[in-house]
Amino acid sequence: MSLVDASTQAPLIAIIAGEDSGDQLGADLIAALRRRYPDARFVGIGGARMQAVGFDSWYDIKELSLFGFAEVVSHLPRLLRLRKELVTRLIAAKPAVVVGIDAPDFNLGVERRLREAGLRTVHYVSPSVWAWREKRAEKIGHSANRVLCLFPMEPAIYARHGVDARFVGHPLADRFTLVSDRIGARDALGLPQNVPVLAVLPGSRGSEIKQLGKTFFDAARQVAAELPGLRIIVPAANERVHATLKAMLDGMSGDGTPELIEGHAHEAMLAADVVLLASGTAALEAMLAKRPMVVGYRVSPVSYRIARALNMLKTDVYSLPNILARASGIGGDALLVPELMQDDFTADKLAKATTALFQDSERRGAIVAAFEQLHLALRGGLEGHAGDLAADAVAELIEAHRA
């Protein structure tokens, strides 16, 4: 029997979030949907943030928060049992809509089974179909009635494959102001206002830092040799990352020694004149902080050759600021952000590109102006409404369920 109460117009809405970032998106979505449906019930899988806004989590979100192939394989029997049980419960409950947030390896399979059973499904956060294996878009369309995209160039890719996709804005764009406050960030971190500052972020995982960190720190110290008085700050996202970075930095001394900071990654970016970082979400955050940056990364040569040989990569740019700038025509033909990947990922080349940014204030100003345009584009021209735009797209399917 359906749990949607037609007499009070209180829909049952299912949400499946598989990790911490999905928990935040889910909480924002629930808050926005509750403004539309005050008596709605929310069930599924979610974390503390979702539960704090009235979500009934049937399972612990940690059940899905796995990292790495080996860990997933070792837990595969349990994950398969959980997925089967979850699908059975949701089919019995007959929610007005089911929203799977990110976690595509788990959620797309669940969504497909639910859609085949007649439920309306939404996949929130598109996999990176613009970067590799675009044909996944068609398969995602078999799972989801609608895909909610964080980047404005994504819906057109899905349209080529006949999939309904909506750009709803990126939630990070709502968490940064359009005009950044460097003075306030430096005060908060105890940094002088009149010295050059370089923020270095060599990755968010221990394995990344161990693979990339030495090259980044060698480059930073070369920059310090060129810029007297340079302060180098290194924020650590969590205790595990802090321990990895501390072990790597212990023993360094003298001018240009990096200063390790616990947390405060956003403040470190805002306080910096230039950011030197590993390719990934941090590049998007630095863009939203309006900080010129140099991006570097390297994967194993074997992995890179395989990806190229199989034509899996669909882009010749890698950092999100460059991808967004190219898609929107902002910044012209030249790369907005220097990218040093694979064989170009050397301390000498990173240092040269970073020093060049410090020494060219006109270029830094042009980059900041372009980042402001990209920030607006990620908001969909709005401020503070990513959750509301997502809720609008979900509510359309709820109303279709009622019709």
Protein Blocks (a to p, Z undefined) as FASTA:
>chain_A
ZZbdfknopacdddddfbfklmmmmmmmmmmmmmmmmmbccedjddfklmmnopacfbdf
klmmcghjklmmmmmmmmmmmmmmmmmmmmmnopabdcdeejlllmmmmmmmmmmnopac
ddehiaffklgokllmmmmmmmpmbdcdfbfklmmmmmmnopacddebjfklmmpcfbdc
fklmmmmnopafkbccddddebjbfklmmmmmmmmmmmmmmmmmmmghiacddddfblml
mmmmmmmmgopacehiacddeejklmmmmmpmbdcddedjklmmmmmnopacdddddddf
klmmmmmmnomaccfbfbfklmmmmmnopoijbdfbacdehjlmcfklmmmmmmmmmmmm
klmmmmmmmmmmmmmmmnnopahilmmmmmmmmmmmmmmmmZZ
